[in-house]
């Protein structure tokens, strides 16, 4: 299958919207993709009581989900859609370094290596106000087949 550069750009932008608003957990968590390109994806996760482990502290599982969404997004933001578009996380590793109480989280994700089906990415999570590094993570994803984006509504 051949896809023009314009079609690639269009698909990348459609997946940005899907990642933010079409994935129910991401939408519920309030993830906001502030940057989405082939070099870097930046995601803000607002601190909300429903996402906390303790008052003013994001739950570790939510941080893991942020790492996954950000790193997988970094793969999709620069992906060659002739190779497919159905993404599945096959490995996720998170290292928790510290807390940033009372702050939103800001994650930066980069794709490290693109393969035919497996892609490797990393994300770093910071306190949005302090810039304090709170977690790092590595994600391996598989991309095969075609994903049909259904508009949320």
Phi, psi and omega in degrees: 000136178253136178232131179288164177301321180296319178294322175300312180300318180297316178296318179300318180291322177297320179290330174300311179298320179296315181300320184279313189248338184268341176270113188307316180296315180300318179294315179300317181291340180085023179302135178234118181274101185278336176216141183209093175211178187289352178261325187201140170241132179238128183232133175257134175242112181288141175287118177225149181304321182295342182253012187260157173264321177221162181307124177079011183229124176294141179293142180301324178294327177290322176297319178298318178296323177296315178302313181298311181297319183289312182292317177296322176299322178296326176293311184292331183293338179235017187286147172270105187288357171289343181268004180115176182211004178267106185266137174226129174286127179251343176205138178219127178230129182234134174246118179269124186254321181192178178250159173228076185303139174077011183239150165296161174256144177234124181246143175240126182239144178223140172277126183268324183205131178253130175246191178289315179238328180257139182226145185238133183217165177225158173221147175237134184248133183234157165291128187296330180267315185276337186076009182290127178289120184250334180200155171229159179201157178235141183227136170245130179234153173250136176235119179216170173056194182241134176257127177268118180280123178254127181294133177281156183201000000 
